[in-house]
Amino acid sequence: MKVYDKMLKLANKRASYFCLLDPDELDVEKTQDFARLCEDNGADGLLVGGSIMVNNKFESNLKIIKESVDIPVIIFPGIFDFVSPYADALLLLSVVTSRNPQMLIGEQVRAAPLIKHYGLESIGTAYMIIESGNSTSVQFMSSSLPLPRMKNDLAVAHALAGQYLGMKLIYMDAGSGAKYAATDEMITAVRKNVDIPIILGGGITTPEVARQKAKAGADFIVTGNVLEKNPDPKLIKEFADAIHSVNR
């Protein structure tokens, strides 16, 4: 079964939990342990990627991650050199909140031949950067203004545009190191207007916040920084249990 079909099946049953692993921040010897820790404590899938690569450990760590777990491993590209056969799928992001053509279509054109070459499942994703209270890496690297936190109508319009363009997912992201997550009201407004699954990331700091965002309408909740700072299996399980408690 394709990864996207698995995601649809999950989204129709309950909210789901993805752990975000930045391969540039993980020591090789810790990569396998961390990936297994996420799987063993309830994560439904792993997103692998980051806004920039300094240490050039993406492909080597991605391969270790893929060999270590049975849950889906999905590339979450910050830049589109992040194409590799060592994953189950790739989120082909178009930053619909940007007006930078490189982020809307330019990088995707560069990536397309490699995606075909590797036979990698590509999941078209409307990526929306949401104001977070901080200047985040993704905002800087994509040269994009974030959507204002209180402008729900703008969020709905951008999400609908993504859906009508044929995207399969909406990804609402406050970004790494976000001070605030997207508001419940914005998530609910988008959920009421689109028919495709919503992924939410950035600013999810506690299991209770994760549950709250799932209740607001996010189908997949992503945590990253909070686990980098505290890779405690108990915390991962608390996130997974809180999110899984929200049924559809």
N, C-alpha and C positions, 0 to 999 in steps of 0.2 A: 504494500500500500504506500502511495506517495505521502510525503511529509504533510503536504497541504491537506490531503484527505484526512489524515490523522488529526490535524488541527481542527478541521471542521467538525469531526466526530466529537472531539473533546469539547468544543465550544457549544455544542448542542446539549451537553450533559451538565457541565459545571465550569466554573472558572479554573484556570490552569496557571502553572507556575514555571517560569523559565529563569534559570541562573545565567547571568552574563559573565563570561570569562574573558579578560583582556590578556591575550597570550604574551603581550610585551611586558606585562607586570608579573608574570608567573615564572619562577625558577623551574627548569626542566624537571628536576627531581620531585617537585611539589605538584606538578600539573596533573599527573595521573591520580594522585590522592585526592586532590580537590574535585576533579571531575566525578570520581566515584562517590565522594562525600555528598555531592549534590544529588546524584542518582539514588543513593541509598536512603536519603532522607526526604524523598518525595518530589523532587523536581521532575517535571514532565518533559523537559528538553533543555538543551544548552545552546545559548547564543555565544558565538566566539568572534570577537573583533574589538576594535578600538578606533579612536579618532586619528591616531597617528602611530607609526611604528618607528621606534628609535633603536631598539635592540635586535630587530630583524629575527624574531623568534616565532613569527606567525605560523609558517607552514610546519615547522618541526613540532611545535606544541599542539597544533591542530591535529596532526597525525597521532600523537600520543593520546589526545582526548578521544578521538574517534575509536581508537583501539581499546579504550578503557571502559566504555559504557555501551549500553544497548538502547538508551533513549536517543531521540533524534539530536544530531549535532548540526547546527545551522549557522552558516557564516553571516555575520552582521557587519557588513563592510563599512568602514569609515572612509576608506579610499578604495577605488575599484581595482587596485593591484591585489586585493584580497580575494582572488579566485583560485581555488585549489580542488583537486579531486578528493581530498581527505575530509569530506563532509557529506552529509545526506542531502543538503539543500542550501540555497543561498537566498537571502532576502534581497531582491533587486530593487533597491530603494530609488525612488524619485522624490527629491525634497520639494514637495508641492508648495511649501510655505516660502520657498526661496524664489528670487527672480534672477538667480544666477544660472544661465543656460547650461553651464558645465555640470551643475548639480541636478538639473531637471532631465537632461538627456545626454550630455557630452560624455560623462564617465560611463554611462550605461552602454553607449556605442563602443567604447574602448573595451569593455568587459565582455560584450556579447560573443565574439569569436572564441574566447577561451571557455566560456560557459558551454558553448556547443561542443568544443573539442573534448572537454571532460565529461560530457553527458550529464552535467550537474542539474538537478532540479532547481529551477528558478521561480521564485514566488514574487510576482510584481507587488510592490508595497508602496503605498502613499505615505511618505514620511513627513510628519508635521512637528516642527520644533516649537515648543511652548515656552513662554517666558517663565523663568525659574527663580528670579531674585538674584541670580549670579550670572556673570558672563561665562558660558561653558565652552568646552573644547569644540563641540560639534558646531556651535554657533560661529565660533571664530574660523574653523577650518572650512566651513561651507559658505562663508561670507553671506550669511542669511540673517535677516531680522526675525526674531521669534514672534509668534502670535501673542498679542497681549492676553494676560491671564483672564481678564474679565470680558473679553469679546467673544462670547459663545457663538454669535452669528457668523463671525469670520471663520471660526473653527468648523462649523457645520458646512459652510460654503466650500472650504478647502477639502474637507473629507468627501463631500458629494462629488466634487470635481474628480477626485481620485477614483471613486467608485465608477463614475460614468466614463472615465478613461479606460476602464477595464482592470484596475488594480484589484488584487485579491485580498489585501489586508490594509488596514489603517494602523499606522504606528504613531502614537502620540508620545513625544519624548521631551521631557524637561532637560535632559542631558546629564552627563556625568558630573557629580558634585553639585547638583541642583539644591538650592535652598528650599524650594517648594515643588511639590508635584502638581500636575494639572488639577484643576478644581473638580470637585464632584459634579458641579453644575455643568461644566464644559463637557465632561465625559458623558453625562446623561443626555445632553443636547445632541451630541454626535451619535450616540447609540440609538436615539429615537429616529434619526434621519438616514442612517445607512444600514445596509443589509449584510455587510461583510464583517468579519471579526475585527476586533480592536485589540491591539497590543498597547500596553502602557508601561513606560519606563521613566526613570528619573525622579529623585526625591522620595522614593519609597523606603522609609527608614525603619519602620516597625511592622510586625505582623498585623497589628490593628489597622494601620494606614492601608496596608495591602488589602485586607478584607473590605474596608470601606470603599476603596477604589473599584474592587470587583463588584460590590453591590451597586455602585453607581453605573456600571455597565461595561467595564473593561473585561474582555474575555481572557486575556493573557497578561499577567503581571510579571514584570522583569525587575530583578534586583541585581546590582553590580557592586557599587562602592561599599555598601554596608557589609557585604561578605568579604571584600578585600581587607577591610579593617578588622573584621571579626569572623574568621571562617570556622565558626562553632557549629558542629552538627546539630546541636539542640536548637540553635537559631534558625537554621535552614528548615528543620522539621516544623518549627513554629510557623514560619512563613508558609510552607506547603499546606499545613493543616488549616490555617486561617483562610487561605485562598480557596482550597478545595471545599470548604464549608459552604461556599456560595453556589447554590444550584441554579440551573436555568429552567 
